[in-house]
Amino acid sequence: MALKATIFKAEIQVSDMDRHHYQDYSLTIARHPSETDERMMVRLLAFALHADDALAFTKGLSTDDEPDLWQKSLSDEIELWIDLGQPDERRIRKACGRARQVVIYCYDDRSAQVWWQQIRSNLERFNNLTVIKLPADIGNAMAEMVTRNMRLQFSIQDGHIWMSDSDTNLEIQTETWLHG
């Protein structure tokens, strides 16, 4: 018998002063049985950073042909492809060919540096690819905020991100390794 996804509800408030985007979202997040709380929260952070009514969570880990999040146009063209972790070079090339903009969020500090050094020179030619490194241990700090029903606030200004719930306030400063 296959294990089923665990369902989480998140009420998030996004105040993105950089994009002048201010909106509340009610999200349902299906966490795959093999997905960690850390990875699920990185998905939620990626959603907040690119918040839009057309942005959607995909099947993610259960399919190789979709990113973790994507935004499609009304004509079903992929405007934004968001992957997490350290996808292989072939997957990144394919994403860059299919989507107008591709963003990768790396969050495992130990292996991310090695991964980036191995594929960096082969990816610098893509002008629609952005690679962003999240700070070490931020995933663990965000994972401590996980509950089945979450209420989170995200404030974004001048590239700085503040994430909070009723008990915790986190400041997240990303590092851009490649900006396309």
Order of alpha helices (4+ residues) and beta strands (2+ residues): beta-beta-alpha-beta-beta-beta-alpha-beta-alpha-beta-alpha-beta-beta-beta-beta
